[in-house]
Amino acid sequence: MIVTVIGLLRFGCSLVFGIAVLVLFTGIELTRKNKLILSLLCAIFLFIQTACWWSFGLDLTSKLYPLMIHLPLIFIFSLYYKRPWLISAVSVLSGYLCCQAPRWVGFLAGAALGSRLADHIFYVGAVFLSYYFLKKYVAGSIRKFMEISTKSCLFLGGVPLFYYLFDYTTTIITDVLYRGTKWAVQFMPSTVSVFYFVFVILYYAETQKQVALQRERDMLDTQFRLAQAEFASLRQLQQNAASYRHDMRHHFSLLQGLASKEHIEEIKEYLRTAQSDMDAITPIRFCENETVNLILSTFAAKAKHSGILLTIDAKLPDSLPFSDTELCSLLSNALENAINASKNIIDNTERIILLRMYSKNNKLCIDLRNSYQIEPTIHQGMPVSKEQGHGIGTKSMAHIVEKHGGVFQFSVKDGWFIFQATT
């Protein structure tokens, strides 16, 4: 009698364990409402399987189990909990696979002790240990892997699906496995081997992809730090200009002294030197925004040094929805790329950069066009460079625009390379 009672308890534990694992793998949040609904589901399914057991026996109940329990669970988790049907199906199959470890523990204990009761007791104990292990160490990784892509979800469900079909075909619907049929004995080891090698290949490819993404993130971080350093240098130039203006009284005193001695040539030379120093450290005023003025002044000087005609039309307010370092990174990368492309043109008269910036509806609008010697290649909306380490600047620009919910476009038209952004 006690063996029958424990057997019923085992049957119930198996169902509750499967549903609990399904909840873990699908990532259902255990709110108070969900706990009540899941408890109700467990009670309903326990009643259905117990009634079927008493009415039709264990053998038929086992054969009908997919229709009574597994398929309804997939539909419930897909329709009610709004989980993707593929994730729900793979989670159900994985839950079924997870029931096998407690089954082995019970089987080994029962065989060692020669007791069916021991089999049931050790199975129930193993169920609790398995749930703890899955919840703490496995469930999070499984959820993330299934959500990466459809391909990864299908791959993850491959072994549970093959085991599910194999187990039902060879042990529940038929007894092929217990009769020692060779193909049945060899099927699962072969399947596991194939999936192992496929897993190694896919895992290596995914690892390489992650390494590439991490390298790109590191390079973007480096770009951002360089932008911070460059902006700090620009600020220092602005402070130097302010200091120079503050010291004008000293210059006037010196000039008065030279004038009183009628040293006209020395006065002229001093004024030329002072004018040159002032031009070198005084930012050109393009718009109301001081940060943009500093950046544009620097690149106007770089363009002039490279023999490039840089035309700037900037109508911007004092305040923009960007940090100083973001503005510096965005504009510096854009203008640096434009200068690098234009300066390689042999004919100096064709080295042209046109920049238009304005604010519309509290959004920053940029239109940057530059001539080029070699026509750039655009792939999937981004410029492609064959040189090692190049192309990070444009990705940094795209990242900043997208971070602020904006849109951008790189294009080539009528001999111009064009960068346009609104954010």
C-alpha positions as CSV (number, residue, x, y, z in Angstrom):
1,M,0.0,0.0,0.0
2,I,2.8,2.4,0.9
3,V,4.6,1.7,-2.3
4,T,1.4,2.7,-4.2
5,V,1.0,5.9,-2.3
6,I,4.7,6.9,-2.8
7,G,4.3,5.9,-6.5
8,L,1.4,8.3,-6.8
9,L,3.5,11.0,-5.0
10,R,6.3,10.3,-7.5
11,F,3.9,10.7,-10.4
12,G,2.7,14.0,-9.0
13,C,6.2,15.3,-8.3
14,S,7.2,14.5,-11.9
15,L,4.4,16.7,-13.2
16,V,5.1,19.6,-10.8
17,F,8.8,19.4,-11.5
18,G,8.3,19.5,-15.3
19,I,6.0,22.6,-15.0
20,A,8.5,24.2,-12.5
21,V,11.3,23.7,-15.0
22,L,9.2,25.0,-17.8
23,V,8.6,28.2,-15.8
24,L,12.3,28.6,-15.2
25,F,13.3,28.1,-18.8
26,T,10.6,30.4,-20.3
27,G,11.4,33.1,-17.7
28,I,7.9,33.6,-16.3
29,E,8.0,36.0,-13.4
30,L,6.6,34.5,-10.2
31,T,4.2,37.2,-9.2
32,R,1.4,36.4,-6.8
33,K,-1.1,36.1,-9.7
34,N,1.2,33.8,-11.7
35,K,1.8,31.6,-8.6
36,L,-1.9,31.1,-8.2
37,I,-2.5,30.3,-11.9
38,L,0.5,27.9,-12.0
39,S,-0.8,26.2,-8.8
40,L,-4.2,25.8,-10.4
41,L,-2.6,24.4,-13.5
42,C,-0.7,21.8,-11.5
43,A,-3.9,20.8,-9.7
44,I,-5.9,20.5,-12.9
45,F,-3.2,18.4,-14.7
46,L,-2.7,16.3,-11.6
47,F,-6.5,15.6,-11.5
48,I,-6.5,14.8,-15.3
49,Q,-3.5,12.4,-15.1
50,T,-4.8,10.7,-11.9
51,A,-8.2,10.2,-13.4
52,C,-6.7,8.8,-16.6
53,W,-4.5,6.5,-14.5
54,W,-7.4,5.1,-12.5
55,S,-9.6,4.7,-15.6
56,F,-7.2,3.5,-18.3
57,G,-4.1,2.3,-16.4
58,L,-0.5,3.5,-16.4
59,D,0.5,2.2,-19.8
60,L,-2.2,4.1,-21.7
61,T,-1.8,7.2,-19.5
62,S,1.9,7.3,-20.4
63,K,1.1,7.0,-24.1
64,L,-1.5,9.8,-23.9
65,Y,0.8,12.1,-21.8
66,P,1.9,14.3,-24.7
67,L,-1.7,15.1,-25.6
68,M,-2.9,15.5,-22.0
69,I,0.0,17.5,-20.6
70,H,2.8,18.6,-23.0
71,L,0.8,20.1,-25.9
72,P,-1.6,22.0,-23.6
73,L,1.3,23.4,-21.7
74,I,2.9,24.7,-24.9
75,F,-0.4,26.4,-25.9
76,I,-0.9,27.9,-22.4
77,F,2.6,29.4,-22.2
78,S,2.4,30.7,-25.8
79,L,-1.1,32.1,-25.7
80,Y,-1.6,33.2,-22.1
81,Y,2.0,34.1,-21.1
82,K,2.8,35.4,-24.6
83,R,6.1,33.4,-24.8
84,P,7.3,32.6,-28.3
85,W,5.9,29.2,-29.3
86,L,9.3,27.9,-30.2
87,I,10.7,28.8,-26.7
88,S,7.6,27.2,-25.1
89,A,8.0,24.0,-27.1
90,V,11.8,23.8,-26.4
91,S,11.2,24.5,-22.7
92,V,8.6,21.6,-22.5
93,L,11.0,19.2,-24.3
94,S,13.9,20.3,-22.1
95,G,11.8,19.9,-19.0
96,Y,11.0,16.3,-20.1
97,L,14.8,15.7,-20.6
98,C,15.5,17.1,-17.1
99,C,13.2,14.5,-15.6
100,Q,15.6,11.7,-16.7
101,A,18.4,12.5,-14.1
102,P,16.1,11.9,-11.1
103,R,14.8,8.8,-12.9
104,W,18.3,7.4,-13.1
105,V,19.0,8.2,-9.4
106,G,15.8,6.4,-8.4
107,F,16.6,3.4,-10.7
108,L,20.1,3.0,-9.3
109,A,19.0,3.4,-5.7
110,G,16.2,0.8,-6.2
111,A,18.6,-1.6,-8.0
112,A,21.2,-1.2,-5.3
113,L,18.7,-1.7,-2.4
114,G,16.5,-4.2,-4.2
115,S,13.5,-2.0,-3.3
116,R,10.8,-0.4,-5.4
117,L,10.1,1.9,-2.5
118,A,13.7,3.1,-2.5
119,D,13.4,3.9,-6.2
120,H,10.4,6.2,-5.5
121,I,11.9,7.9,-2.5
122,F,15.3,8.6,-4.1
123,Y,13.5,9.8,-7.2
124,V,11.5,12.4,-5.2
125,G,14.6,13.5,-3.4
126,A,16.5,13.9,-6.7
127,V,13.7,16.0,-8.1
128,F,14.2,18.7,-5.4
129,L,18.0,18.6,-5.8
130,S,17.7,18.9,-9.6
131,Y,15.3,21.8,-9.4
132,Y,17.7,23.7,-7.1
133,F,20.6,23.0,-9.4
134,L,18.7,24.0,-12.5
135,K,17.4,27.2,-10.9
136,K,20.8,28.4,-9.6
137,Y,23.1,27.3,-12.3
138,V,21.3,26.4,-15.6
139,A,18.0,28.3,-16.1
140,G,19.6,31.8,-16.7
141,S,22.0,30.5,-19.4
142,I,19.2,28.5,-21.1
143,R,16.9,31.5,-21.3
144,K,19.6,33.7,-22.8
145,F,20.7,31.1,-25.3
146,M,17.1,30.5,-26.5
147,E,16.5,34.3,-26.9
148,I,19.7,34.9,-29.0
149,S,18.1,33.7,-32.2
150,T,15.8,31.2,-33.7
151,K,18.8,29.1,-34.8
152,S,20.2,28.9,-31.3
153,C,16.7,28.0,-29.9
154,L,16.3,25.2,-32.5
155,F,19.8,23.9,-31.8
156,L,19.2,23.9,-28.1
157,G,15.9,22.0,-28.6
158,G,17.5,19.4,-30.9
159,V,18.7,16.9,-28.3
160,P,15.6,17.2,-26.1
161,L,13.4,16.6,-29.2
162,F,15.3,13.6,-30.4
163,Y,15.4,12.2,-26.9
164,Y,11.6,12.8,-26.5
165,L,10.8,11.0,-29.8
166,F,13.3,8.2,-29.1
167,D,12.0,7.6,-25.5
168,Y,8.4,7.5,-26.6
169,T,9.1,5.4,-29.6
170,T,11.4,2.8,-28.0
171,T,10.1,2.6,-24.4
172,I,6.5,3.8,-24.1
173,I,4.8,3.1,-27.4
174,T,7.0,0.0,-28.1
175,D,9.6,-1.9,-26.1
176,V,12.3,-1.9,-28.8
177,L,15.0,-0.5,-26.5
178,Y,14.3,-3.1,-23.8
179,R,14.7,-5.9,-26.4
180,G,18.2,-4.6,-27.2
181,T,17.6,-3.7,-30.8
182,K,20.9,-2.5,-32.2
183,W,19.7,0.6,-33.9
184,A,17.8,1.7,-30.8
185,V,20.8,1.2,-28.6
186,Q,23.1,3.2,-30.9
187,F,20.6,6.0,-31.8
188,M,21.0,8.3,-28.8
189,P,24.8,8.1,-28.5
190,S,25.1,8.9,-32.2
191,T,22.6,11.8,-31.9
192,V,24.5,13.2,-28.9
193,S,27.8,13.0,-30.7
194,V,26.5,14.8,-33.7
195,F,25.0,17.6,-31.7
196,Y,28.2,17.8,-29.6
197,F,30.3,18.6,-32.7
198,V,27.7,21.0,-34.1
199,F,27.6,22.7,-30.7
200,V,31.4,23.1,-30.8
201,I,31.3,24.7,-34.2
202,L,28.5,27.1,-33.4
203,Y,30.0,27.9,-30.0
204,Y,33.3,28.8,-31.6
205,A,31.6,31.0,-34.2
206,E,29.6,32.8,-31.5
207,T,32.7,33.2,-29.4
208,Q,34.5,34.8,-32.3
209,K,31.6,37.1,-32.9
210,Q,31.6,38.2,-29.2
211,V,35.3,38.8,-29.4
212,A,34.9,41.0,-32.4
213,L,32.1,42.9,-30.8
214,Q,34.2,43.4,-27.6
215,R,37.1,44.6,-29.7
216,E,34.8,47.1,-31.4
217,R,33.4,48.3,-28.1
218,D,37.0,48.8,-26.8
219,M,37.9,50.9,-29.9
220,L,34.7,53.0,-29.5
221,D,35.7,53.6,-25.9
222,T,39.1,54.6,-27.0
223,Q,37.6,57.0,-29.6
224,F,35.4,58.5,-26.9
225,R,38.4,59.0,-24.5
226,L,40.3,60.7,-27.4
227,A,37.3,63.0,-27.9
228,Q,37.4,63.9,-24.3
229,A,41.1,64.7,-24.4
230,E,40.7,66.7,-27.6
231,F,37.9,68.7,-26.2
232,A,40.0,69.4,-23.1
233,S,42.7,70.8,-25.4
234,L,40.1,73.0,-27.1
235,R,39.0,74.3,-23.8
236,Q,42.6,75.1,-22.9
237,L,42.9,77.1,-26.1
238,Q,39.8,79.0,-25.2
239,Q,41.2,79.8,-21.7
240,N,44.5,80.9,-23.3
241,A,42.6,83.3,-25.5
242,A,40.8,84.7,-22.5
243,S,44.1,85.1,-20.7
244,Y,45.6,86.8,-23.7
245,R,42.8,89.3,-23.9
246,H,43.1,89.9,-20.2
247,D,46.8,90.8,-20.7
248,M,46.1,93.3,-23.4
249,R,46.8,96.2,-21.0
250,H,50.4,95.0,-20.8
251,H,50.7,94.9,-24.6
252,F,49.3,98.5,-24.8
253,S,51.8,99.6,-22.2
254,L,54.7,98.2,-24.2
255,L,53.3,99.7,-27.4
256,Q,53.0,103.1,-25.8
257,G,56.7,102.8,-24.7
258,L,57.8,102.0,-28.2
259,A,55.7,104.8,-29.7
260,S,57.1,107.3,-27.3
261,K,60.5,106.4,-28.6
262,E,59.2,106.4,-32.2
263,H,60.3,102.8,-32.9
264,I,57.8,102.4,-35.7
265,E,59.3,99.2,-37.2
266,E,59.4,97.5,-33.8
267,I,55.8,98.4,-33.2
268,K,54.8,96.9,-36.6
269,E,56.7,93.7,-35.9
270,Y,55.2,93.4,-32.4
271,L,51.7,93.9,-33.8
272,R,52.3,91.3,-36.5
273,T,53.4,88.8,-33.8
274,A,50.6,89.6,-31.5
275,Q,48.0,89.3,-34.3
276,S,49.4,85.9,-35.3
277,D,49.3,84.7,-31.7
278,M,45.7,85.9,-31.3
279,D,44.6,84.2,-34.6
280,A,46.2,80.9,-33.4
281,I,44.4,80.7,-30.1
282,T,41.1,82.6,-30.8
283,P,38.2,80.3,-32.0
284,I,36.3,81.6,-35.0
285,R,32.7,82.3,-34.1
286,F,30.3,80.2,-36.3
287,C,27.2,80.0,-34.1
288,E,25.9,80.6,-30.6
289,N,27.1,77.2,-29.3
290,E,30.6,77.6,-27.9
291,T,31.5,73.9,-28.0
292,V,30.7,73.7,-31.7
293,N,32.7,76.9,-32.3
294,L,35.7,75.4,-30.7
295,I,35.5,72.2,-32.7
296,L,34.8,73.9,-36.0
297,S,37.6,76.4,-35.4
298,T,40.1,73.6,-34.9
299,F,39.1,71.8,-38.1
300,A,38.9,74.9,-40.1
301,A,42.6,75.4,-39.3
302,K,43.3,71.8,-40.2
303,A,41.5,72.1,-43.5
304,K,43.3,75.3,-44.4
305,H,46.7,73.6,-43.6
306,S,45.7,70.8,-46.0
307,G,44.7,73.2,-48.8
308,I,41.0,72.3,-48.5
309,L,38.2,74.8,-48.9
310,L,36.0,74.3,-45.9
311,T,32.6,76.1,-46.1
312,I,30.6,76.2,-42.9
313,D,27.0,77.3,-42.4
314,A,26.1,76.8,-38.7
315,K,23.0,78.2,-37.2
316,L,22.8,76.6,-33.7
317,P,21.5,77.7,-30.3
318,D,23.7,77.9,-27.2
319,S,22.3,74.6,-25.9
320,L,22.1,71.2,-27.6
321,P,20.9,67.8,-26.3
322,F,24.5,66.4,-26.4
323,S,27.3,66.3,-23.9
324,D,30.5,68.2,-24.9
325,T,32.4,65.0,-25.5
326,E,29.6,63.5,-27.6
327,L,29.5,66.7,-29.8
328,C,33.3,66.5,-30.0
329,S,33.3,62.9,-31.0
330,L,30.5,63.3,-33.6
331,L,31.9,66.4,-35.3
332,S,35.5,65.5,-35.0
333,N,35.1,62.0,-36.6
334,A,32.9,63.4,-39.4
335,L,35.3,66.3,-40.2
336,E,38.4,64.2,-39.8
337,N,37.1,61.6,-42.3
338,A,36.1,64.4,-44.7
339,I,39.6,66.1,-44.5
340,N,41.4,62.7,-44.9
341,A,39.3,62.0,-48.1
342,S,39.7,65.4,-49.6
343,K,43.4,66.0,-49.0
344,N,44.3,63.1,-51.3
345,I,42.9,64.9,-54.3
346,I,45.7,66.0,-56.6
347,D,43.9,69.1,-57.9
348,N,43.9,71.6,-55.0
349,T,40.8,73.4,-56.4
350,E,38.7,70.3,-56.1
351,R,39.5,69.8,-52.4
352,I,36.1,71.0,-51.0
353,I,34.1,70.3,-47.8
354,L,30.6,71.7,-47.3
355,L,29.1,71.6,-43.8
356,R,25.7,72.8,-42.9
357,M,24.3,72.6,-39.3
358,Y,21.1,73.9,-38.0
359,S,18.5,73.2,-35.3
360,K,14.9,72.3,-36.2
361,N,12.2,71.4,-33.6
362,N,14.9,71.0,-30.9
363,K,16.8,68.5,-33.1
364,L,20.3,68.9,-34.5
365,C,20.5,68.5,-38.2
366,I,23.9,67.9,-40.0
367,D,24.6,67.8,-43.7
368,L,28.3,67.2,-44.4
369,R,29.6,66.8,-48.0
370,N,33.2,66.3,-49.2
371,S,34.9,65.6,-52.4
372,Y,37.1,62.5,-52.7
373,Q,39.8,60.8,-54.8
374,I,38.7,57.2,-54.4
375,E,34.9,56.6,-54.3
376,P,33.9,55.2,-50.9
377,T,32.1,51.8,-50.6
378,I,28.8,51.7,-48.7
379,H,27.7,48.4,-47.3
380,Q,24.5,48.0,-45.3
381,G,24.3,51.8,-44.9
382,M,27.8,52.2,-43.5
383,P,31.1,53.2,-45.2
384,V,33.5,50.3,-45.6
385,S,37.3,50.7,-45.2
386,K,39.8,48.0,-46.2
387,E,42.5,49.5,-44.0
388,Q,43.0,47.9,-40.6
389,G,41.6,49.9,-37.7
390,H,39.6,52.3,-39.9
391,G,35.8,52.6,-39.9
392,I,35.5,52.9,-36.1
393,G,34.9,56.7,-36.4
394,T,31.8,56.2,-38.5
395,K,30.5,53.6,-36.1
396,S,31.1,55.9,-33.2
397,M,29.1,58.6,-35.1
398,A,26.3,56.2,-35.7
399,H,26.3,55.1,-32.1
400,I,26.0,58.7,-30.8
401,V,23.1,59.5,-33.2
402,E,21.2,56.3,-32.4
403,K,21.8,56.8,-28.6
404,H,19.8,60.1,-28.9
405,G,17.0,58.4,-31.0
406,G,18.1,60.0,-34.2
407,V,18.6,58.8,-37.8
408,F,21.6,59.0,-40.1
409,Q,22.6,58.2,-43.7
410,F,25.9,57.8,-45.5
411,S,25.6,58.1,-49.3
412,V,27.6,58.9,-52.5
413,K,26.1,61.2,-55.1
414,D,27.4,63.4,-57.9
415,G,31.0,63.2,-56.8
416,W,30.2,64.0,-53.1
417,F,30.4,61.7,-50.1
418,I,27.5,62.8,-47.9
419,F,26.8,62.3,-44.2
420,Q,23.4,63.4,-43.0
421,A,22.0,63.1,-39.5
422,T,19.0,64.3,-37.5
423,T,18.9,63.8,-33.8
